[in-house]
């Protein structure tokens, strides 16, 4: 059921993207710098692409920047979680070691009333 819903959702997205691409087929010129500054510096780089390609590239670039920004923001959370996981594993091993140790009675009350071993 969920696979069908996922495929339906992806199909709707594909139709929307194709519709946007068909409606924005005109060619546009993308320049690195404004024309006056580019001529002054000798860096008048420009590229002609369909408008839909510029739109999609802008959306993808924005998503990429957002993902990287969020990944960097969550760095402290990831390091705290890693430290907590390591500490939990260490404590689990310590509990297992104490359960299997033969150093004395396993019950604290019995340890108080039994004489120490010679």
C-alpha positions in Angstrom: 0.0 0.0 0.0 2.8 2.4 1.0 4.7 1.5 -2.1 1.7 2.5 -4.3 1.3 5.8 -2.4 5.1 6.5 -2.8 4.9 5.8 -6.6 1.8 7.9 -6.9 3.5 10.8 -5.1 6.6 10.5 -7.2 4.4 10.4 -10.3 2.6 13.6 -9.3 6.0 15.3 -8.6 7.2 14.2 -12.0 4.1 15.6 -13.8 4.5 18.9 -11.9 8.2 19.2 -12.8 7.6 18.3 -16.5 4.8 20.9 -16.6 7.1 23.6 -15.1 9.8 22.6 -17.6 7.5 22.8 -20.6 6.1 26.2 -19.5 9.6 27.7 -19.0 11.5 26.6 -22.1 12.8 30.0 -23.1 16.5 30.5 -23.1 18.1 32.9 -20.6 21.6 34.1 -20.2 23.2 33.6 -16.8 26.2 35.8 -16.0 28.7 35.5 -13.2 29.1 39.2 -12.8 27.1 42.3 -13.8 28.0 43.3 -17.4 29.8 46.5 -16.5 31.9 44.9 -13.8 32.6 41.9 -16.0 33.9 44.0 -18.8 36.1 46.1 -16.5 37.7 43.0 -14.9 37.8 41.0 -18.1 35.6 38.2 -16.6 32.5 38.4 -18.7 31.5 34.8 -18.3 28.0 33.9 -19.2 26.0 30.8 -20.1 22.8 30.4 -22.0 20.4 27.7 -20.5 16.7 27.0 -20.6 14.8 28.9 -17.8 13.6 25.6 -16.3 17.2 24.4 -15.9 18.1 27.6 -14.0 15.1 27.2 -11.8 15.8 23.5 -11.0 19.5 24.2 -10.5 18.6 27.0 -8.0 16.3 24.7 -6.1 18.8 21.9 -6.0 21.6 24.3 -4.8 19.3 25.6 -2.1 18.5 22.1 -0.9 22.2 21.2 -0.9 23.1 24.3 1.1 20.3 23.6 3.5 21.4 20.0 4.0 25.0 21.0 4.7 23.9 23.8 7.0 21.7 21.4 9.0 24.4 18.7 9.1 26.9 21.3 10.6 24.3 22.6 13.0 23.6 19.0 14.4 27.3 18.3 15.0 27.1 18.9 18.7 24.0 16.6 18.9 25.8 13.8 17.1 28.9 14.0 19.2 26.8 14.0 22.4 24.9 11.0 21.2 28.1 9.2 20.3 29.6 9.9 23.8 26.3 8.7 25.5 26.3 5.5 23.4 29.9 4.8 24.3 29.2 5.4 28.0 26.1 3.1 27.9 28.2 0.3 26.3 30.9 0.8 28.9 28.4 0.6 31.7 26.7 -2.4 30.2 30.0 -4.2 30.1 30.7 -3.1 33.7 27.3 -4.5 34.9 28.0 -7.8 33.1 31.5 -8.0 34.7 30.1 -7.4 38.1 27.3 -10.0 37.7 29.8 -12.7 36.7 32.5 -11.8 39.2 33.2 -14.3 42.0 34.4 -11.8 44.6 31.7 -12.3 47.1 28.0 -12.7 47.7 25.8 -11.2 45.0 23.3 -9.8 47.5 24.3 -6.7 49.5 22.3 -7.9 52.6 24.1 -11.2 52.6 27.4 -9.4 52.3 26.7 -7.6 55.6 25.9 -10.8 57.6 28.3 -13.3 56.1 31.8 -13.4 57.5 34.6 -12.5 55.1 36.3 -15.3 53.3 39.8 -16.4 54.5 
